[in-house]
């Protein structure tokens, strides 16, 4: 560990958050001179303190331990590159339109990669007034179901949450050229281009 880099980062983030060394020390149950020692590069936090310290400072613990915060490239607003993340522990659904380090239930999440179209569940697309009505040929049991459907177009991501024992169907606004994502808790993410499906 590079104690000088880590100390400089702790000092920088502490000041950004307008915290004093004493406030950090009190929150960690240590003496303020210990925090001063870290910031001068004369030592690193004890292993037992890293998790609480990263929470107080609001930064990723791994990056804090490396003494460097990695900044993502600016989000250029291309919604077509949206990424979906699903926590396998709690089922939380998160989306990002750019590079991101996303954590849930203490674990880093990887972006779900859509399956190739031949493996996707079959869908039926109907036009009803100004909406698409989409049904999936897919089980909806507690052990195997579609947990969410998301339609992506231009500047919009419209997410519909589904639950076991309900119909594998959704109704979304009619927007030509949109993409549809469906996430199965067992098989992962599927991607559809709605223009490829015949409208009834």
SEGU-285114 format. One record per residue: residue number from 0; residue in three letters; x, y, z of N, C-alpha, C, CB in turn. Coordinates in steps of 0.02 Angstrom, whole numbers, plus 50000, padded with zeros to 5 digits. Each point is the difference from the previous one (the first is absolute). Glycine has a CB too. Example, Ala and Ser with C-alpha at 12.3 -4.5 7.8 and 13.67 -1.06 7.14 Angstrom:
// residues 2
(kero 0 ALA (50660 49716 50390) (49955 50059 50000) (50045 50060 50000) (49905 49941 50062))
(kero 1 SER (50077 50112 49902) (50042 50059 50003) (49961 50055 50037) (50059 49968 49892))
This chain:
// residues 200
(kero 0 UNK (50042 49940 50000) (49958 50060 50000) (50044 50063 50000) (49909 49937 50061))
(kero 1 UNK (50070 50111 49900) (50035 50064 49997) (49966 50048 50050) (50035 49982 49877))
(kero 2 UNK (49994 50023 50183) (49969 50039 50054) (49995 50074 49982) (50043 49918 50082))
(kero 3 UNK (50005 50107 49879) (49998 50071 49982) (49941 50014 49954) (50126 50007 50011))
(kero 4 UNK (49866 49951 49937) (49943 50008 49954) (49934 49993 50037) (50069 49955 49907))
(kero 5 UNK (49926 49995 50137) (49939 49988 50037) (49985 50060 50046) (50020 49875 49996))
(kero 6 UNK (50032 50149 50037) (49991 50057 50046) (49977 50062 49963) (50087 49953 50074))
(kero 7 UNK (49943 50060 49867) (49980 50058 49960) (49927 49995 49978) (50118 50012 49960))
(kero 8 UNK (49861 49927 50022) (49931 49990 49979) (49952 50009 50058) (50039 49920 49911))
(kero 9 UNK (49977 50052 50147) (49958 50009 50059) (49992 50074 50016) (50038 49888 50046))
(kero 10 UNK (50017 50149 49952) (49998 50071 50015) (49957 50038 49949) (50114 49991 50051))
(kero 11 UNK (49895 49993 49885) (49963 50033 49946) (49925 49989 50007) (50098 49986 49924))
(kero 12 UNK (49882 49951 50087) (49928 49985 50004) (49970 50028 50065) (50019 49895 49932))
(kero 13 UNK (50019 50101 50122) (49976 50027 50064) (49984 50075 49993) (50069 49915 50063))
(kero 14 UNK (49976 50121 49904) (49990 50072 49990) (49941 50014 49953) (50122 50019 50020))
(kero 15 UNK (49871 49939 49928) (49943 50008 49954) (49934 49992 50038) (50070 49956 49905))
(kero 16 UNK (49930 49998 50144) (49939 49987 50038) (49993 50047 50060) (50007 49881 49964))
(kero 17 UNK (50042 50165 50043) (49999 50049 50055) (49999 49965 50068) (49941 50082 49925))
(kero 18 UNK (50099 49866 50081) (50006 49964 50064) (50067 50017 50032) (49927 49906 49957))
(kero 19 UNK (50075 50095 50109) (50063 50011 50036) (50031 49931 50015) (49958 50109 50051))
(kero 20 UNK (50106 49893 49964) (50034 49938 50020) (49967 49971 50062) (50108 50040 49951))
(kero 21 UNK (49871 50004 50095) (49968 49978 50062) (49933 49965 49985) (50055 50094 50062))
(kero 22 UNK (49906 49932 49891) (49936 49969 49983) (50011 49929 49972) (49951 50113 49976))
(kero 23 UNK (50100 49880 49982) (50014 49933 49973) (50023 49954 50056) (50031 50050 49888))
(kero 24 UNK (50014 49976 50154) (50026 49959 50055) (49944 49978 50048) (50109 50061 49991))
(kero 25 UNK (49846 49986 50026) (49945 49983 50045) (49954 49947 49969) (50005 50116 50047))
(kero 26 UNK (49983 49889 49888) (49957 49952 49967) (50032 49930 49998) (49952 50093 49930))
(kero 27 UNK (50115 49906 50069) (50035 49936 49998) (50020 49974 50069) (50043 50032 49888))
(kero 28 UNK (49948 50012 50163) (50019 49980 50068) (50075 49999 50011) (49897 49932 50004))
(kero 29 UNK (50138 50114 49963) (50073 50004 50007) (50018 50072 50018) (50018 49905 49917))
(kero 30 UNK (50047 50108 50094) (50022 50068 50016) (50011 50040 49936) (50054 49958 50106))
(kero 31 UNK (49935 50108 49898) (50007 50042 49941) (50072 50003 49975) (49904 50068 50040))
(kero 32 UNK (50145 49921 50005) (50070 50001 49977) (50014 49940 49954) (50033 50058 50107))
(kero 33 UNK (49927 49889 49899) (50008 49943 49955) (49981 50018 49929) (49977 49922 50096))
(kero 34 UNK (49968 50116 49897) (49979 50023 49933) (50052 50048 49972) (49878 49987 50032))
(kero 35 UNK (50149 50056 50010) (50053 50046 49979) (50061 49962 49975) (49959 50085 50083))
(kero 36 UNK (50057 49861 49952) (50057 49958 49981) (49989 49969 49931) (50022 49975 50121))
(kero 37 UNK (49916 50001 49866) (49985 49972 49934) (50010 50053 49946) (49918 49920 50051))
(kero 38 UNK (50054 50139 49961) (50001 50052 49949) (50071 50026 49987) (49884 50032 50035))
(kero 39 UNK (50160 49959 50012) (50071 50018 49990) (50040 49944 49967) (49992 50076 50100))
(kero 40 UNK (49975 49868 49887) (50034 49943 49968) (50044 49960 50046) (49996 50063 49897))
(kero 41 UNK (49992 49943 50169) (50042 49966 50050) (49970 49934 50023) (50040 50111 50037))
(kero 42 UNK (49911 49865 49929) (49968 49937 50016) (49935 49993 49963) (50054 50000 50113))
(kero 43 UNK (49920 49940 49886) (49935 49987 49966) (49950 49975 50052) (50059 49972 49890))
(kero 44 UNK (49877 50036 50094) (49949 49976 50047) (50006 49925 50013) (49924 50091 49960))
(kero 45 UNK (50057 49890 50100) (49997 49929 50018) (49948 49966 49957) (50036 50026 50118))
(kero 46 UNK (49976 49910 49868) (49955 49961 49956) (49927 50004 50024) (50095 49923 49974))
(kero 47 UNK (49895 50078 50091) (49932 50000 50027) (49962 50065 49988) (50040 49920 50087))
(kero 48 UNK (49996 50133 49893) (49969 50066 49992) (49982 50018 49928) (50065 50034 50098))
(kero 49 UNK (49959 49927 49853) (49992 50020 49930) (49926 50006 49979) (50108 49944 49977))
(kero 50 UNK (49852 50007 50042) (49930 50001 49979) (49964 50061 50027) (50000 49874 49996))
(kero 51 UNK (50007 50140 50069) (49967 50058 50030) (50027 50065 49972) (49982 49934 50105))
(kero 52 UNK (50084 50068 49883) (50030 50061 49972) (49974 50014 49930) (50103 49980 50069))
(kero 53 UNK (49892 49968 49890) (49975 50010 49932) (49926 50022 50001) (50082 49913 49957))
(kero 54 UNK (49880 50063 50092) (49930 50020 50006) (49996 50074 50021) (49968 49882 50031))
(kero 55 UNK (50072 50138 50017) (50000 50069 50024) (50019 50048 49944) (50030 49961 50116))
(kero 56 UNK (50020 50020 49845) (50024 50043 49946) (49958 49993 49936) (50115 49991 50048))
(kero 57 UNK (49843 49956 49949) (49956 49990 49943) (50038 49980 49937) (49924 50083 50050))
(kero 58 UNK (50128 49876 49957) (50038 49977 49942) (50007 49925 50001) (50062 50109 49998))
(kero 59 UNK (49955 49863 49944) (50010 49929 49993) (50062 49979 50042) (49947 50001 49884))
(kero 60 UNK (50045 49948 50156) (50054 49979 50045) (50062 49979 49962) (49914 49965 50083))
(kero 61 UNK (50078 49998 49862) (50058 49977 49961) (50040 50060 49974) (49937 49895 49967))
(kero 62 UNK (50028 50154 50006) (50035 50058 49973) (50032 50042 50055) (49919 50001 49904))
(kero 63 UNK (50048 50002 50154) (50029 50035 50057) (50065 49966 50021) (49886 50036 50038))
(kero 64 UNK (50115 49898 49963) (50060 49962 50019) (50056 50008 49949) (49927 49918 50060))
(kero 65 UNK (50054 50095 49878) (50050 50011 49948) (50024 50073 49998) (49948 49908 49933))
(kero 66 UNK (50016 50136 50103) (50020 50069 50004) (49984 50041 49938) (50088 49963 50074))
(kero 67 UNK (49865 50012 49886) (49982 50035 49938) (49928 49985 49980) (50120 49994 49963))
(kero 68 UNK (49843 50059 50024) (49931 49993 49977) (50001 50001 49924) (49953 50055 50105))
(kero 69 UNK (50020 49893 49864) (49997 49996 49927) (49937 50037 49976) (50064 49889 49999))
(kero 70 UNK (49945 50161 49960) (49944 50039 49974) (49979 49972 49933) (50040 50104 50061))
(kero 71 UNK (49895 49884 49932) (49974 49975 49937) (50002 50052 49945) (49926 49923 50064))
(kero 72 UNK (50072 50054 49874) (49995 50047 49944) (49932 50035 50005) (50077 49928 49926))
(kero 73 UNK (49919 50135 50050) (49936 50035 50003) (49945 49962 49963) (50062 50109 50007))
(kero 74 UNK (49879 49891 50023) (49941 49969 49969) (49977 50044 49943) (49966 49944 50110))
(kero 75 UNK (50039 50030 49829) (49982 50041 49941) (49925 49997 49985) (50114 49981 49954))
(kero 76 UNK (49849 49984 50088) (49928 50000 49993) (49972 49952 49948) (50005 50115 50036))
(kero 77 UNK (50035 49835 49944) (49975 49952 49951) (49960 49946 50036) (50099 50023 49924))
(kero 78 UNK (49837 49985 50078) (49957 49955 50037) (50000 49930 49971) (49928 50097 50031))
(kero 79 UNK (50091 49896 49905) (50002 49934 49968) (50052 49955 50033) (49963 50052 49893))
(kero 80 UNK (50085 49978 50143) (50052 49961 50033) (49984 49986 50073) (50083 50049 49921))
(kero 81 UNK (49854 49955 50096) (49979 49988 50069) (50021 49930 50022) (49903 50080 49987))
(kero 82 UNK (50117 49914 50076) (50020 49936 50029) (49955 49986 50060) (50120 50013 49960))
(kero 83 UNK (49862 49924 50048) (49959 49980 50057) (50040 49956 50046) (49896 50008 49929))
(kero 84 UNK (50094 50003 50136) (50034 49962 50052) (49947 49971 50046) (50104 50073 49994))
(kero 85 UNK (49902 49863 50022) (49951 49968 50045) (50038 49965 50056) (49917 49984 49904))
(kero 86 UNK (50063 50032 50158) (50031 49968 50058) (49970 49931 50009) (50020 50113 50055))
(kero 87 UNK (50023 49836 49945) (49975 49931 50008) (49978 49986 50071) (50076 49965 49908))
(kero 88 UNK (49943 50077 50140) (49981 49989 50069) (49931 50028 50016) (50120 50004 50031))
(kero 89 UNK (49869 50060 49952) (49936 50032 50018) (49954 50014 49941) (50060 50050 50095))
(kero 90 UNK (49966 49942 49843) (49958 50012 49941) (49997 50073 49979) (49934 49902 50033))
(kero 91 UNK (50104 50142 50000) (50001 50070 49982) (50019 50010 49927) (50029 50029 50119))
(kero 92 UNK (49938 50017 49847) (50013 50014 49929) (50028 50070 49994) (49907 49922 49963))
(kero 93 UNK (50151 50084 50004) (50031 50066 49991) (50018 50008 49927) (50045 50000 50118))
(kero 94 UNK (49955 50062 49859) (50017 50014 49930) (50052 50056 49997) (49885 49963 49962))
(kero 95 UNK (50157 50034 49987) (50051 50051 49991) (50005 50017 49926) (50064 49960 50101))
(kero 96 UNK (49945 50104 49883) (50007 50020 49931) (50074 50012 49982) (49886 50051 50004))
(kero 97 UNK (50159 49935 50042) (50071 50007 49988) (50038 49951 50043) (49985 50121 49972))
(kero 98 UNK (50081 49885 50029) (50041 49956 50041) (49983 50011 50073) (50093 50001 49915))
(kero 99 UNK (49906 49945 50124) (49983 50007 50070) (50026 49941 50041) (49898 50064 49968))
(kero 100 UNK (50119 49949 50095) (50016 49948 50047) (49940 49996 50047) (50127 50018 49993))
(kero 101 UNK (49835 49928 50001) (49937 49994 50036) (50004 49942 50049) (49936 50048 49903))
(kero 102 UNK (50045 49966 50160) (50003 49950 50052) (49931 49992 50032) (50121 50027 50022))
(kero 103 UNK (49863 49912 49998) (49938 49987 50037) (50012 49939 50044) (49928 50049 49908))
(kero 104 UNK (50045 49954 50152) (50008 49945 50049) (50074 49982 50009) (49887 49956 49968))
(kero 105 UNK (50156 50096 50030) (50071 49990 50013) (50040 49972 49943) (49968 49984 50114))
(kero 106 UNK (50001 50007 49828) (50035 49971 49943) (49997 50046 49939) (49975 49886 50043))
(kero 107 UNK (50079 50114 49918) (50000 50038 49938) (49958 49963 49949) (50115 50048 50025))
(kero 108 UNK (49842 49989 49940) (49957 49970 49950) (50031 50009 49931) (49899 50022 50071))
(kero 109 UNK (50093 49927 49887) (50021 50004 49931) (49938 50013 49957) (50099 49921 50020))
(kero 110 UNK (49911 50118 49927) (49944 50014 49955) (49976 49936 49967) (50044 50116 49979))
(kero 111 UNK (49890 49876 50016) (49972 49942 49967) (50011 50006 49925) (49913 49987 50091))
(kero 112 UNK (50110 49959 49878) (50012 50000 49928) (49941 49965 49966) (50127 50000 50016))
(kero 113 UNK (49840 50033 49935) (49942 49968 49968) (50018 49936 49964) (49950 50113 49986))
(kero 114 UNK (50005 49838 50017) (50009 49937 49964) (49991 50012 49925) (49959 49934 50100))
(kero 115 UNK (50069 50021 49860) (49988 50004 49928) (49927 49986 49986) (50118 49963 49976))
(kero 116 UNK (49856 50065 49970) (49928 50000 49988) (49970 49930 49995) (50016 50107 49941))
(kero 117 UNK (50023 49843 50036) (49971 49932 49993) (49983 49969 50067) (50066 49986 49895))
(kero 118 UNK (49966 50039 50159) (49987 49972 50067) (49946 50038 50037) (50118 49962 50003))
(kero 119 UNK (49859 50094 49969) (49951 50041 50035) (49932 49965 50004) (50061 50102 49961))
(kero 120 UNK (49902 49910 50092) (49931 49975 50003) (49959 50031 49942) (50008 49985 50127))
(kero 121 UNK (49946 49976 49845) (49957 50026 49946) (49953 50053 50027) (50006 49890 49940))
(kero 122 UNK (49983 50162 50019) (49954 50052 50020) (49948 50012 49945) (50089 50054 50070))
(kero 123 UNK (49855 49972 49950) (49948 50022 49953) (49989 50074 50011) (49944 49885 49998))
(kero 124 UNK (50058 50152 49947) (49992 50073 50004) (49936 50020 49965) (50125 50017 50004))
(kero 125 UNK (49832 50017 50033) (49937 50026 49971) (49999 50076 50010) (49939 49890 50023))
(kero 126 UNK (50028 50144 49929) (49990 50071 50008) (49929 50011 50025) (50083 50028 49908))
(kero 127 UNK (49910 50004 50150) (49935 50014 50029) (49996 50075 50013) (49993 49885 50053))
(kero 128 UNK (49968 50149 49906) (49995 50073 50003) (50069 50031 49991) (49898 49992 50076))
(kero 129 UNK (50129 50043 49974) (50065 50031 49992) (50054 49962 50039) (49943 50111 49985))
(kero 130 UNK (50046 49825 50028) (50047 49960 50039) (50018 49935 49963) (49953 50048 50105))
(kero 131 UNK (50104 49926 49915) (50017 49930 49985) (49973 49958 50058) (50106 50031 49932))
(kero 132 UNK (49863 49912 50052) (49984 49951 50052) (50044 49940 49984) (49879 50041 50018))
(kero 133 UNK (50167 49943 50028) (50050 49948 49988) (49990 49943 50049) (50082 50086 49957))
(kero 134 UNK (49913 49854 50017) (49994 49941 50042) (50060 49954 49987) (49873 50008 50000))
(kero 135 UNK (50148 49959 50053) (50059 49956 49997) (49979 49928 50010) (50074 50093 50043))
(kero 136 UNK (49954 49863 49918) (49991 49928 50009) (50053 49978 50051) (49953 49981 49880))
(kero 137 UNK (50030 50028 50184) (50049 49990 50053) (49965 49981 50064) (50079 50082 49946))
(kero 138 UNK (49948 49870 50093) (49970 49984 50065) (50004 50059 50048) (50029 49879 49983))
(kero 139 UNK (49926 50123 50065) (50001 50052 50051) (49992 49969 50069) (49951 50084 49918))
(kero 140 UNK (50092 49867 50096) (50000 49967 50065) (50051 50034 50045) (49965 49890 49949))
(kero 141 UNK (50034 50096 50115) (50046 50032 50047) (50073 49983 49985) (49911 49997 50086))
(kero 142 UNK (50100 49945 49883) (50068 49979 49985) (50023 50021 49930) (49983 49904 50077))
(kero 143 UNK (49970 50119 49882) (50017 50016 49930) (49950 50049 49972) (50053 49886 49984))
(kero 144 UNK (49966 50178 50016) (49954 50050 49975) (50037 50061 49973) (49914 49961 50082))
(kero 145 UNK (50051 50080 49879) (50028 50063 49976) (49989 50052 50054) (49978 49970 49877))
(kero 146 UNK (50077 50060 50147) (49993 50048 50056) (49990 50072 49976) (50072 49924 50068))
(kero 147 UNK (49953 50092 49872) (49986 50067 49974) (50003 50002 49924) (50046 50048 50105))
(kero 148 UNK (49918 50000 49868) (50001 50015 49929) (50016 50074 49994) (49915 49907 49971))
(kero 149 UNK (50131 50110 49983) (50018 50071 49991) (49998 50017 49926) (50072 49998 50104))
(kero 150 UNK (49895 50057 49880) (50000 50024 49931) (50047 50061 49997) (49881 49958 49979))
(kero 151 UNK (50162 50042 49970) (50050 50053 49993) (49992 50033 49932) (50080 49939 50076))
(kero 152 UNK (49914 50127 49924) (49992 50038 49938) (50021 50072 50011) (49906 49924 49962))
(kero 153 UNK (50137 50101 49995) (50022 50070 50002) (50024 50020 50069) (49919 50027 49909))
(kero 154 UNK (50041 50012 50127) (50021 50025 50065) (49962 49967 50057) (50030 50108 49947))
(kero 155 UNK (49940 49834 50040) (49956 49969 50051) (50020 49928 50014) (49907 50075 49963))
(kero 156 UNK (50087 49907 50101) (50002 49931 50022) (49938 49989 50042) (50129 49994 50000))
(kero 157 UNK (49827 49962 49977) (49937 49987 50036) (50003 49929 50027) (49934 50081 49927))
(kero 158 UNK (50067 49913 50140) (50010 49935 50031) (49935 49976 50033) (50121 50028 50020))
(kero 159 UNK (49861 49911 49966) (49940 49969 50030) (50023 49940 50041) (49925 50039 49904))
(kero 160 UNK (50057 49960 50159) (50019 49945 50045) (49946 49947 49996) (50063 50078 50077))
(kero 161 UNK (49958 49859 49918) (49953 49943 50000) (50014 49955 50060) (49992 50005 49873))
(kero 162 UNK (49958 49956 50145) (50006 49957 50058) (49974 49930 49984) (49987 50099 50077))
(kero 163 UNK (50035 49850 49961) (49976 49932 49988) (49924 49996 50004) (50107 49955 50045))
(kero 164 UNK (49864 50000 49918) (49929 49985 50000) (49958 50052 49963) (50017 49942 50107))
(kero 165 UNK (50014 50111 49867) (49961 50046 49959) (50015 49986 49926) (50001 50089 50092))
(kero 166 UNK (49963 49944 49863) (50010 49989 49929) (50068 50027 49978) (49877 50004 49981))
(kero 167 UNK (50155 49960 49974) (50063 50024 49970) (49982 50046 49942) (50063 49894 50033))
(kero 168 UNK (49915 50166 49984) (49977 50047 49949) (50009 50071 50025) (49917 49917 49958))
(kero 169 UNK (50086 50129 49994) (50004 50071 50018) (49970 50041 49944) (50104 49980 50070))
(kero 170 UNK (49878 50081 49949) (49973 50047 49951) (50044 50063 50004) (49880 49954 50010))
(kero 171 UNK (50149 50065 49933) (50046 50057 49998) (49980 50046 49942) (50094 49931 50051))
(kero 172 UNK (49924 50133 49954) (49982 50047 49946) (50029 49979 49933) (49994 50090 50085))
(kero 173 UNK (49969 49924 49864) (50019 49983 49931) (50054 50049 49978) (49885 49953 49974))
(kero 174 UNK (50177 50023 50023) (50056 50042 49977) (50041 49957 49952) (50003 50068 50108))
(kero 175 UNK (49991 49947 49827) (50034 49961 49950) (50076 50005 50007) (49902 50016 49923))
(kero 176 UNK (50131 49929 50064) (50073 49998 50006) (50025 49987 50070) (50003 50077 49905))
(kero 177 UNK (49952 49908 50141) (50021 49989 50069) (50027 49929 50010) (49915 50083 50038))
(kero 178 UNK (50125 49909 50014) (50027 49935 50019) (49964 49977 50064) (50113 50026 49947))
(kero 179 UNK (49879 49910 50059) (49967 49973 50059) (50048 49950 50033) (49885 50015 49948))
(kero 180 UNK (50124 49994 50118) (50041 49954 50039) (49954 49962 50048) (50102 50075 49992))
(kero 181 UNK (49912 49861 50018) (49964 49960 50050) (50051 49961 50040) (49896 49991 49926))
(kero 182 UNK (50095 50009 50141) (50048 49966 50043) (49968 49942 50036) (50062 50107 50014))
(kero 183 UNK (49963 49833 49972) (49977 49939 50034) (50049 49985 50057) (49946 49955 49893))
(kero 184 UNK (50027 50030 50166) (50044 49988 50058) (50045 49938 49991) (49914 50055 50072))
(kero 185 UNK (50066 49902 49883) (50038 49938 49988) (50045 50005 49939) (49907 49936 50053))
(kero 186 UNK (50067 50093 49893) (50036 50000 49936) (50034 50066 49983) (49919 49916 49963))
(kero 187 UNK (50066 50137 50074) (50033 50063 49986) (49962 50047 49954) (50105 49941 50017))
(kero 188 UNK (49932 50104 49951) (49971 50054 49961) (49990 49982 49927) (50054 50080 50078))
(kero 189 UNK (49889 49939 49894) (49985 49991 49929) (49988 50069 49969) (49950 49884 50020))
(kero 190 UNK (50067 50123 49916) (49991 50063 49965) (49960 49987 49937) (50109 50045 50045))
(kero 191 UNK (49842 49999 49943) (49957 49996 49940) (49998 50068 49966) (49930 49908 50052))
(kero 192 UNK (50071 50092 49882) (49985 50061 49962) (49927 49993 49979) (50121 50016 49958))
(kero 193 UNK (49837 50028 50067) (49928 49992 49987) (49983 50006 49926) (49979 50046 50113))
(kero 194 UNK (50064 49987 49849) (49987 50006 49928) (50005 49933 49964) (50043 50116 50004))
(kero 195 UNK (49989 49834 50029) (50008 49934 49969) (49937 49957 50008) (50122 50006 50023))
(kero 196 UNK (49831 50017 50017) (49941 49959 50015) (49938 50027 49965) (50049 49970 50109))
(kero 197 UNK (49915 49985 49863) (49940 50019 49963) (49946 50025 50049) (50027 49915 49911))
(kero 198 UNK (49945 50142 50073) (49947 50028 50043) (49933 49973 49978) (50066 50105 50019))
(kero 199 UNK (49895 49872 50027) (49934 49974 49984) (49947 50055 50001) (50033 49890 50047))
